[in-house]
Amino acid sequence: MESYFLKPGSLSSHASSVTNDPRRPLHLLSAFRLFISASFFLLYVTDNLITPLGSYNPEAFFTYSVVYLLLGIGIWLTLNTQSIPFTLKVWISALTDIILLTLLMHASGGIQSGLGVLIVITVASTSVILGGRTALGLAALATIVILIEQFYISLSYPLGNSYPFAGLLGTTYFATAILFMYVASRVRESEDLAARRGLDLANLAQLTQHIIQRMQTGVIVLDQNGDIRLVNESAAQMLHIEEFQHYENIINVVPELATQWRAWVKDPNRDPEAIQIVSNPIDISPRFARIGDQPDAGAVIFLQDMAAMAQQAQQLQLASLGRLTASIAHEIRNPLGAISHAGQLLAESDNLDENDERLTEIISSHSRRLNTIVENVMTVSHRNPSHVELFNLNNYVDQFIHDYAIGHGLEKNLFYVKITPVTTMIRFDTGHLHQILTNLCQNALWHSQPSNEIPFVSLIGGRLETETRPYLDIYDKGPGVDTEAIEHIFEPFFTTETSGTGLGLYLSRELAEGNQAHLNYIDEGHGRRYFRITFQDPRRQID
């Protein structure tokens, strides 16, 4: 099954690279090191040392400042190198601070100078970066170095005993390490939670986008100016706006829909009218909903293919018709059978003159016609639901013509088939399509005028130039349908032939609409007349 979710590691790793990037505090610590060492160096060079800086040994203080500055510059230059492990960089940075700040503190008179407090910043930064036992180990190392310095200075000045201050400073190092370890842990937990929530929101947004794009109902989102913010796949197919720029105004893309939207903005209570764009023969019913409570807010436009709505209405109609035909079968077919049987018995009598035989033929003929009507009505009402399949139109039509010609004893050269491209695919119930083509081919052969031109029936199809919907046109050599009769040919029981039932085209259109297709009669003039089946876009599933 195709996945429409983000990979869990993709967003969380990205969040970690931004919010939990350990290089950032290391860069800040390096910048602090450069600032402190450069400040000490400049204060000495400009002869502006502040007491107690360098009070014990100014020359040593200057030397340590230069070494500290040079090491600081070197560490800064190696921060982005990949050859040195990151943990090793942190340890080198921390040891440099602890040792050089302790030496500077010693040159300034020891713990009383206050420079040992600067090591707290190093301990805090390292605790944030590494955490765990490493931070505690670094605090212990800094404490040991401070105690060693105090021990050494006490050898030179026995009266300068500052062990309590050294112990207090060491305690500060440990307290700082523990505090920042805890704070960093909570910050990481919060950032991980935020990353997970961000991943969930991203997944939800992507899932929502997927659902909207796969909806059978077309969806268009407009801002208050009528600029397009979102169009789902169904709307793009209905309106043929596959190519457009976001934030392009709706009036430049679909003027018919823009007119309806402006009328709705002026009067939200009005009922929108169905629209039909030039490049699409289907009727589209728009519905509008305001985004938010503000009068000047944007709008969501829902587009419904009237063919799908007609299909639903048809199902209700057929349910009622099914109950009616059950009564027809009982009330008409039984008496009809009796009439037909009586006519057959009467025709076998030896005492019939020529007029009586003609009457029996009329009884038999109209009984068969009435029986055909009843069967066709029952076929409409009791037909099975559509079993839609995706198949190649060219292959299907070729096979249909082959079977039809053999079944009716016709030459295959009476038919001409051309599907361009030959790879055209459609979604349809193969049984329903067979019945539709049978009705149309029978009509085409029946009404074709005697002619030496072959073929009598042409089936030409492919894809419409202005859209992605497949089509199939059926031509014949007949005179065409009278202008007065065109609007009635799909009505039930309408026929121009005395022997016809008037249900063939009606049944064919019902079957087409049951598959969300359209069957129309098109008269372009100049003798170009044909029936066209416009199929549903094969990329869309039929409910």
C-alpha positions in Angstrom: 0.0 0.0 0.0 1.3 3.4 -0.9 2.4 5.5 2.1 1.4 9.1 2.4 3.1 9.7 5.7 6.4 11.3 6.5 9.2 9.0 7.7 9.5 9.4 11.5 13.2 10.0 11.3 13.0 12.7 8.6 11.4 15.4 10.6 12.8 14.5 14.1 16.3 14.4 12.8 15.8 17.7 11.1 14.4 19.2 14.3 17.4 17.8 16.2 19.8 19.4 13.8 18.2 22.8 14.5 17.1 22.8 18.1 19.5 20.2 19.6 22.6 21.0 17.6 25.5 20.6 20.1 27.8 22.6 17.9 26.0 25.8 18.7 26.9 26.0 22.4 30.4 24.9 21.5 30.7 27.9 19.1 29.4 30.2 21.8 31.9 28.8 24.3 34.7 29.4 21.7 33.5 32.9 21.1 33.6 33.5 24.9 37.1 32.1 25.1 38.3 34.4 22.3 36.7 37.4 24.0 38.2 36.7 27.5 41.7 35.9 26.1 41.7 38.9 23.8 40.5 41.2 26.6 43.3 40.1 28.9 45.9 40.5 26.1 44.6 44.0 25.2 44.5 45.1 28.8 48.1 44.1 29.3 49.3 45.6 26.0 47.6 48.9 26.7 48.8 48.9 30.3 45.3 49.0 31.6 45.3 45.9 33.8 42.7 46.0 36.4 43.6 44.9 39.9 44.0 42.0 40.7 44.7 40.9 37.1 48.4 40.0 36.9 49.1 41.3 40.4 51.2 38.3 41.4 53.2 37.8 38.2 52.4 40.3 35.3 54.8 38.7 32.8 53.4 35.3 33.4 49.9 36.7 33.1 50.8 38.2 29.7 52.4 34.9 28.5 49.3 32.9 29.6 47.0 35.4 27.9 48.9 35.1 24.6 48.9 31.3 24.8 45.2 31.3 25.7 44.4 33.6 22.7 46.4 31.5 20.3 44.8 28.3 21.5 41.4 29.9 21.3 42.0 30.9 17.7 43.2 27.4 16.8 40.2 25.8 18.5 37.8 28.1 16.6 39.4 27.2 13.3 39.0 23.5 13.9 35.3 23.6 15.0 34.0 22.7 11.5 36.6 20.1 10.6 35.3 16.6 10.3 38.6 14.8 10.9 38.6 15.5 14.7 35.8 13.7 16.6 33.3 16.1 18.2 33.7 14.7 21.7 37.5 15.2 21.4 36.9 18.8 20.4 34.8 19.4 23.5 37.4 17.9 25.8 40.2 19.9 24.2 38.2 23.1 24.6 37.2 22.4 28.2 40.8 21.4 29.3 42.2 24.5 27.6 39.8 26.7 29.6 40.4 24.9 32.9 44.2 24.9 32.6 44.7 28.4 31.2 42.2 30.1 33.4 43.8 28.4 36.4 47.2 29.6 35.4 45.9 33.2 34.8 44.2 32.9 38.2 47.5 31.9 39.8 49.3 34.8 38.1 46.7 37.1 39.5 47.1 36.0 43.1 45.1 32.8 43.4 41.5 32.2 44.3 41.0 35.7 45.7 41.4 37.1 42.2 37.9 35.7 41.3 39.0 34.3 37.9 38.1 30.8 39.0 34.4 31.8 38.5 35.1 31.9 34.7 35.5 28.1 34.8 31.9 27.9 35.8 30.9 28.9 32.3 33.0 26.1 30.8 31.5 23.6 33.2 28.0 24.8 32.4 28.5 24.7 28.6 30.1 21.3 28.7 27.2 19.9 30.8 24.8 21.1 28.2 26.8 19.6 25.3 27.8 16.2 26.8 25.8 15.8 30.0 25.8 12.7 32.1 29.0 11.4 33.9 31.2 13.4 31.5 29.9 16.7 33.0 30.4 15.5 36.5 33.9 14.2 35.6 34.8 17.6 34.2 33.5 19.3 37.3 35.7 17.0 39.4 38.7 17.7 37.2 38.2 21.5 37.5 37.9 21.1 41.3 41.2 19.1 41.5 43.0 21.6 39.4 41.8 24.4 41.7 42.9 22.5 44.7 46.3 21.8 43.2 46.8 25.5 42.5 45.8 26.3 46.0 48.2 23.7 47.4 51.0 25.1 45.3 50.3 28.7 46.3 50.1 27.7 49.9 53.6 26.4 49.7 54.9 29.8 48.7 52.6 31.7 51.1 51.8 29.6 54.1 49.6 32.3 55.6 47.5 32.6 52.4 45.4 29.6 53.2 42.2 29.7 51.0 41.2 26.1 51.0 37.6 26.9 52.2 37.2 29.2 49.1 38.7 26.4 46.9 36.2 23.9 48.4 33.3 26.4 47.9 34.4 26.9 44.3 34.6 23.2 43.6 31.1 22.8 45.1 29.9 25.5 42.7 31.4 23.5 39.8 29.5 20.4 40.8 26.2 22.3 41.5 26.5 24.0 38.1 27.1 20.7 36.3 24.1 19.0 38.0 21.8 22.0 37.4 22.7 22.4 33.7 22.5 18.7 33.2 18.9 18.7 34.5 18.0 21.9 32.6 19.5 20.5 29.3 17.7 17.2 29.8 14.3 18.9 30.2 15.0 21.2 27.2 15.9 18.2 25.1 12.7 16.4 26.2 10.7 19.5 25.4 12.4 19.8 22.0 11.8 16.1 21.2 8.2 16.5 22.2 7.9 19.5 20.0 9.5 17.6 17.1 7.1 14.7 17.6 4.2 17.1 17.6 5.5 18.8 14.6 5.8 15.4 12.9 2.2 14.6 13.8 1.0 17.9 12.5 3.0 17.4 9.3 1.5 13.9 8.9 -1.9 15.3 9.6 -1.5 18.1 7.1 -0.2 15.6 4.5 -3.0 13.2 5.2 -5.6 16.0 4.9 -4.0 17.0 1.6 -4.2 13.4 0.4 -7.9 13.1 1.4 -8.8 16.3 -0.3 -7.0 15.4 -3.4 -8.7 12.0 -3.6 -12.2 13.3 -2.9 -14.7 12.6 -5.7 -16.2 16.1 -4.9 -14.2 18.9 -6.4 -12.8 21.4 -3.9 -11.5 24.9 -4.6 -10.4 27.4 -1.9 -10.5 31.1 -2.7 -9.3 34.0 -0.6 -11.4 37.2 -0.1 -10.1 38.5 -3.5 -11.1 35.5 -5.4 -7.5 34.2 -5.8 -7.1 30.5 -6.0 -5.4 28.9 -3.0 -6.1 25.3 -3.5 -7.6 23.0 -6.2 -8.0 19.3 -5.7 -7.6 16.7 -8.5 -11.3 16.2 -9.0 -12.0 20.0 -9.5 -9.0 20.2 -11.9 -10.5 17.4 -14.0 -14.0 18.8 -14.0 -12.9 22.3 -14.9 -9.8 21.5 -16.9 -7.5 23.8 -15.0 -4.6 21.4 -14.7 -2.3 24.3 -15.6 -2.7 27.5 -13.5 -0.7 29.6 -11.1 -1.6 29.7 -7.4 -3.0 33.0 -6.4 -4.4 33.5 -9.9 -7.9 35.0 -9.8 -10.8 32.6 -10.5 -12.2 34.9 -13.1 -9.2 34.3 -15.3 -9.4 30.5 -14.9 -13.1 29.6 -14.8 -15.2 32.7 -15.6 -18.5 30.7 -15.3 -17.7 29.8 -11.8 -16.5 33.3 -10.9 -19.9 34.7 -11.9 -21.6 32.2 -9.5 -19.2 33.0 -6.7 -19.7 36.8 -7.0 -23.5 36.3 -7.0 -23.2 34.2 -3.8 -21.0 36.8 -2.1 -23.7 39.4 -2.7 -26.5 37.0 -1.6 -25.4 33.9 0.4 -29.0 32.7 0.5 -29.4 32.3 -3.2 -29.4 28.9 -4.8 -26.4 28.5 -7.1 -27.1 27.4 -10.6 -25.4 24.5 -12.4 -22.6 25.5 -14.8 -21.2 23.9 -17.9 -17.8 25.1 -19.2 -17.0 25.2 -22.9 -14.4 22.4 -22.8 -16.5 20.0 -20.7 -19.9 18.6 -21.7 -21.0 17.7 -18.1 -23.1 19.8 -15.8 -21.4 20.9 -12.6 -23.3 21.9 -9.5 -21.3 24.4 -7.2 -21.9 24.9 -3.5 -20.2 27.7 -1.5 -19.2 27.9 2.1 -17.5 30.8 3.9 -14.2 30.3 5.7 -14.6 31.7 9.2 -17.1 34.1 10.5 -15.9 37.3 8.8 -18.1 38.6 5.9 -15.0 39.3 3.8 -13.3 35.9 4.5 -12.5 33.5 1.7 -14.7 30.7 0.5 -14.6 27.0 -0.1 -16.3 25.9 -3.4 -17.6 22.3 -3.6 -18.2 21.0 -7.1 -20.4 18.0 -7.8 -20.6 16.2 -11.1 -24.3 16.2 -12.0 -23.8 12.8 -13.5 -23.0 11.3 -10.1 -26.0 13.0 -8.6 -28.2 11.8 -11.5 -26.9 8.3 -10.8 -28.0 8.5 -7.2 -31.4 9.8 -8.2 -31.6 7.1 -10.8 -31.1 4.4 -8.1 -34.1 5.8 -6.2 -36.1 5.9 -9.4 -35.2 2.4 -10.3 -36.2 1.1 -6.9 -39.7 2.5 -7.4 -39.7 1.2 -11.0 -38.8 -2.2 -9.7 -41.9 -2.4 -7.6 -44.0 -1.2 -10.5 -42.6 -3.8 -12.9 -43.3 -6.6 -10.5 -47.0 -5.7 -10.8 -46.6 -5.3 -14.6 -45.2 -8.9 -14.7 -48.2 -10.2 -12.9 -50.9 -8.0 -14.4 -49.8 -7.9 -18.0 -47.6 -10.9 -18.8 -50.1 -13.5 -17.7 -53.0 -12.1 -19.7 -50.6 -11.4 -22.6 -49.6 -15.0 -22.5 -53.2 -16.1 -22.6 -53.9 -13.8 -25.6 -50.8 -15.0 -27.5 -51.7 -18.7 -26.8 -55.3 -18.1 -27.9 -54.1 -16.4 -31.1 -51.8 -19.4 -31.9 -54.7 -21.9 -31.4 -57.0 -19.7 -33.5 -54.4 -19.6 -36.3 -54.3 -23.5 -36.3 -58.1 -23.6 -37.2 -59.0 -25.0 -40.6 -62.0 -22.7 -41.0 -60.2 -19.4 -41.2 -60.5 -17.3 -44.3 -57.7 -14.9 -45.5 -59.0 -11.9 -43.4 -59.1 -14.0 -40.2 -55.5 -15.3 -40.8 -54.4 -11.7 -41.2 -56.1 -10.8 -37.9 -54.3 -13.7 -36.1 -51.0 -12.5 -37.5 -51.7 -9.0 -36.1 -52.5 -10.6 -32.7 -49.3 -12.6 -32.7 -47.1 -9.7 -33.9 -48.4 -7.2 -31.3 -48.3 -9.8 -28.6 -44.6 -10.3 -29.3 -44.0 -6.5 -29.4 -45.8 -6.0 -26.1 -43.8 -8.9 -24.6 -40.6 -7.2 -25.7 -41.7 -3.9 -24.1 -42.4 -5.6 -20.8 -39.0 -7.4 -20.9 -37.2 -4.1 -21.7 -38.9 -2.3 -18.9 -38.0 -5.1 -16.5 -34.4 -5.0 -17.7 -34.2 -1.3 -16.8 -35.7 -1.8 -13.4 -34.0 -5.1 -12.4 -30.6 -4.6 -14.0 -27.6 -5.5 -11.8 -25.3 -2.8 -10.3 -22.4 -1.7 -12.4 -19.2 -3.9 -12.1 -16.7 -1.4 -13.3 -13.4 -2.5 -14.8 -10.4 -0.7 -16.3 -9.8 -2.0 -19.8 -8.5 -1.0 -23.3 -11.2 0.6 -25.5 -9.6 -0.4 -28.8 -9.3 -4.1 -27.9 -12.8 -4.2 -26.5 -14.4 -2.6 -29.6 -12.5 -4.8 -32.0 -13.7 -7.9 -30.1 -17.2 -6.6 -29.9 -17.4 -6.0 -33.7 -16.0 -9.4 -34.4 -18.6 -11.1 -32.1 -21.5 -8.9 -33.4 -20.7 -9.6 -37.0 -20.6 -13.4 -36.5 -23.7 -13.4 -34.3 -25.8 -11.5 -36.8 -24.3 -13.1 -39.9 -22.8 -9.9 -41.2 -19.6 -9.1 -43.0 -17.0 -7.5 -40.8 -16.1 -4.9 -43.5 -19.5 -3.3 -42.8 -17.9 -1.8 -39.7 -14.9 0.5 -39.4 -13.1 0.9 -36.1 -10.4 3.6 -35.3 -9.4 4.4 -31.7 -6.6 7.0 -31.3 -4.5 6.4 -29.4 -4.9 2.6 -29.3 -3.8 2.6 -25.6 -6.9 4.5 -24.6 -8.3 3.1 -21.3 -11.8 3.4 -19.9 -13.6 2.4 -16.7 -17.0 0.8 -17.5 -19.1 -2.3 -16.9 -18.2 -4.5 -19.9 -21.7 -6.1 -19.9 -23.4 -2.7 -19.9 -21.1 -1.4 -22.7 -21.9 -4.5 -24.8 -25.6 -3.8 -24.5 -25.2 -0.1 -25.4 -23.1 -0.8 -28.5 -25.6 -3.5 -29.5 -28.5 -1.1 -29.4 -26.5 1.6 -31.3 -25.2 -0.7 -33.9 -28.7 -2.2 -34.5 -30.1 1.3 -34.9 -27.2 2.3 -37.2 -27.7 -0.7 -39.5 -31.5 -0.4 -39.4 -31.5 3.3 -40.5 -28.5 3.1 -42.9 -29.7 3.8 -46.4 -28.9 1.3 -49.2 -25.5 2.3 -50.6 -22.5 0.8 -52.2 -20.3 2.6 -49.7 -18.7 0.5 -47.1 -18.6 0.6 -44.1 -22.2 1.2 -43.0 -21.2 1.8 -39.4 -18.1 3.6 -38.1 -16.8 3.5 -34.5 -14.2 6.2 -33.9 -12.9 7.1 -30.5 -9.9 8.2 -28.4 -9.5 11.2 -26.1 -11.1 14.6 -26.4 -8.5 17.3 -27.3 -9.7 19.7 -24.6 -9.8 17.1 -21.8 -8.7 13.7 -20.6 -12.1 11.9 -20.9 -12.2 9.1 -23.5 -15.0 9.0 -26.0 -16.5 6.7 -28.7 -18.5 8.0 -31.7 -20.9 5.8 -33.7 -21.6 7.0 -37.3 -24.0 5.4 -39.8 -25.1 6.1 -43.4 -28.7 7.1 -42.4 -30.4 10.4 -42.9 -30.1 11.3 -39.3 -32.8 12.2 -36.7 -35.4 14.9 -37.5 -34.8 18.2 -35.7 -38.2 17.9 -33.9 -37.4 14.4 -32.7 -33.8 15.1 -31.3 -35.0 16.2 -27.9 -37.3 13.2 -27.5 -35.1 10.3 -28.8 -33.9 9.4 -25.3 -37.4 9.4 -23.7 -38.9 6.0 -22.9 -41.4 4.6 -25.4 -40.5 7.3 -28.0 -40.0 5.7 -31.4 -40.3 6.7 -35.1 -40.8 3.1 -36.2 -44.1 1.2 -35.9 -42.3 -1.9 -34.9 -40.0 -0.3 -32.4 -40.4 -0.3 -28.6 -38.9 3.1 -27.9 -36.8 1.8 -25.1 -33.4 1.1 -26.8 -31.9 4.5 -26.6 -33.5 5.2 -23.2 -32.0 2.0 -21.8 -28.6 2.8 -23.3 -28.5 6.2 -21.7 -29.6 4.8 -18.4 -26.8 2.2 -18.6 -24.3 4.9 -19.5 -25.3 7.2 -16.6 -25.1 4.2 -14.3 -21.4 4.2 -15.2 -21.0 8.0 -14.9 -20.7 8.3 -18.6 -22.8 10.3 -21.1 -24.7 9.3 -24.3 -25.6 12.2 -26.6 -26.7 12.7 -30.1 -24.6 15.3 -31.9 -25.5 17.0 -35.2 -22.7 19.2 -36.4 -24.4 19.9 -39.7 -23.2 19.2 -43.3 -24.2 15.6 -42.8 -22.0 15.0 -39.8 -24.3 13.3 -37.3 -23.4 10.6 -34.7 -24.0 9.3 -31.2 -21.2 9.9 -28.7 -20.4 8.1 -25.5 -18.3 10.2 -23.3 -16.7 8.0 -20.7 -15.6 9.0 -17.2 -11.9 9.9 -16.7 -10.3 6.5 -16.1 -8.1 8.0 -13.4 -11.2 8.5 -11.2 -12.7 5.6 -9.3 -16.5 5.2 -9.7 -18.3 4.7 -6.5 
